[in-house]
Amino acid sequence: MNTHLLALQLMAAQGLLGAFDTLYHHELTEALPQRSSARRELAIHATRATIYSLLFIGLSAWQWHGIWTAVLMIVFAVEIVLTLWDFVIEDRTRLLPASERITHTILAINGGAFITLLAINTPTWWSQPAGLVWTPYGFLSIFLFLCGVGVGLSGIRDAFASKKISRNDALEQSTPKIHFSDRRQNVLVTGATGFIGQNLIRALLANNHHVTILTRHPKQTAWLFDGKVQCVEHMKYLLSSDRFDVIVNLAGARILGWRWTSARKNVLRNSRIELTQTIIDWIARSEVKPSLMLTASAIGYYGIQAKNDNAPLSESSPPQSIFMSTLCQEWESTAAKAEQYGVHVIRMRFGLVLGHQGALPMMMLPIKLGIGGRLGRGSQWFSWIHVQDLIRGIAHLWQLHESGQPQPLADAFNFTSSQTVTQKEFNQISAKTLHRPNWLPTPGILIRLILGEQADLLLEGQRVIPMKLNATGFSFNYPDLQSALKSLI
């Protein structure tokens, strides 16, 4: 078989795999353009995309003869170096999901194969007079040319995203730091590599606290925070003599994603309840008990609000017997065991958290493409909070605890903005902020077919208000949805 033709066919496969990796991983699940830690990775991607654009277009219907053969070999060498550098940066800045690691492995193998096949032709090409010789392969050439255009546009997108992250980082450095305490404290954090956790850790470090992180990947997590944190793989590795003033428990597997099978429900429970129990077990044997434990929960605690029920739900509203409610109840009751050791336990019931990571990038993608619209009936309530207000809320409750004001040992606070909106209003405001149309509804039955029971997270809602946060005098920086989205988009 013609080795050159086989190389081009492998290049076409590379184009398809690369498109999947970019759209599914980089844009959807990992949302790299919104990650401040992905600035360098995006810059590398932009450079690699430029090279791949040159290769796809240049090799789609031309053979590179004479001195052009040497140029091609130099381009291949640069691409290999950039690929290896990209692997190192990815490993240092984020934890790749299994699907992305597998995709990258296949891309590396396939890329090596087509480069090798093209290199086989170089002695023949080198001996020819210098020039780009027109050698089209019909539809294959057209497809490769289109791949080149697509990857080039992706490179431009990544370059702008990297530059935007640099501007945002500079802006964040100029904004006032979040103040947690007047004295440097030892803080243990779980769930630190998640969306909320990363924002919290950076705020704690900026406020000069000593942070220890419980993580399954100590090495990568330490790299993620530039070696400024201490990492432990399991609570059993902490000594009874270790001392923490505050524990912030954010750990928990992503709730929205895989269908809620019995196995998945066990994963969700274990990642929350069993891990929280290991914290309680350590507190029981610790020589000096923490004074404060801030533990995550969710407004799913309140279950589903009945259709046409517009009554606001406060912290005193009762839970329900459905899975997402019982999960939160078990999570909170396990954390509350710390009160028997004199620890002040604060349960934080998070609404939809808006930020550059988390659910927002996936929610905004159809709106960015101009095909956003209501989900189901659209009248379900969305209770939300900006991630910076969430971190500020944690700091606020921390300060209240240190003020010495009398407080119950176990207490719950809703972390939501005072402004609640319906799902339809959320999409309308989002589309207006992005200057996009808002016209294509998604039938609720389709979402239920895809997601099963967890479709309740999207199709049913709760109108939750932060009654207790407001009562303590907390002031939101982003009290309305439009200002929150503008700060992020």
HELIX and SHEET records of a PDB file:
HELIX    1   1 THR A    3  PHE A   20  1                                  18    
HELIX    2   2 ASP A   21  THR A   29  3                                   9    
HELIX    3   3 LEU A   32  GLN A   34  5                                   3    
HELIX    4   4 SER A   36  ALA A   38  5                                   3    
HELIX    5   5 ARG A   39  SER A   60  1                                  22    
HELIX    6   6 ILE A   67  THR A   93  1                                  27    
HELIX    7   7 ALA A   98  ILE A  120  1                                  23    
HELIX    8   8 THR A  122  TRP A  126  1                                   5    
HELIX    9   9 PHE A  139  SER A  174  1                                  36    
HELIX   10  10 PHE A  195  ALA A  206  1                                  12    
HELIX   11  11 PRO A  218  LEU A  224  1                                   7    
HELIX   12  12 MET A  235  TYR A  237  5                                   3    
HELIX   13  13 SER A  262  ARG A  269  1                                   8    
HELIX   14  14 ASN A  270  GLU A  274  3                                   5    
HELIX   15  15 LEU A  275  ARG A  285  1                                  11    
HELIX   16  16 ILE A  299  TYR A  302  5                                   4    
HELIX   17  17 PHE A  323  ALA A  335  1                                  13    
HELIX   18  18 ALA A  336  TYR A  341  5                                   6    
HELIX   19  19 LEU A  360  LYS A  368  1                                   9    
HELIX   20  20 VAL A  387  GLU A  402  1                                  16    
HELIX   21  21 GLN A  423  LEU A  434  1                                  12    
HELIX   22  22 GLY A  444  LEU A  451  1                                   8    
HELIX   23  23 GLY A  452  ALA A  455  5                                   4    
HELIX   24  24 ASP A  456  LEU A  459  1                                   4    
HELIX   25  25 MET A  467  ALA A  471  1                                   5    
HELIX   26  26 LEU A  481  LEU A  488  1                                   8    
SHEET    1   A 2 TRP A  62  HIS A  65  0                                        
SHEET    2   A 2 GLY A 131  TRP A 134 -1                                        
SHEET    1   B 7 GLN A 230  VAL A 232  0                                        
SHEET    2   B 7 HIS A 210  LEU A 214  1                                        
SHEET    3   B 7 ASN A 186  THR A 190  1                                        
SHEET    4   B 7 VAL A 246  ASN A 249  1                                        
SHEET    5   B 7 LEU A 292  ALA A 298  1                                        
SHEET    6   B 7 HIS A 344  PHE A 350  1                                        
SHEET    7   B 7 ALA A 410  PHE A 415  1                                        
SHEET    1   C 2 LEU A 352  LEU A 354  0                                        
SHEET    2   C 2 TRP A 384  HIS A 386  1                                        
SHEET    1   D 2 TRP A 381  PHE A 382  0                                        
SHEET    2   D 2 VAL A 421  THR A 422 -1                                        
END                                                                             
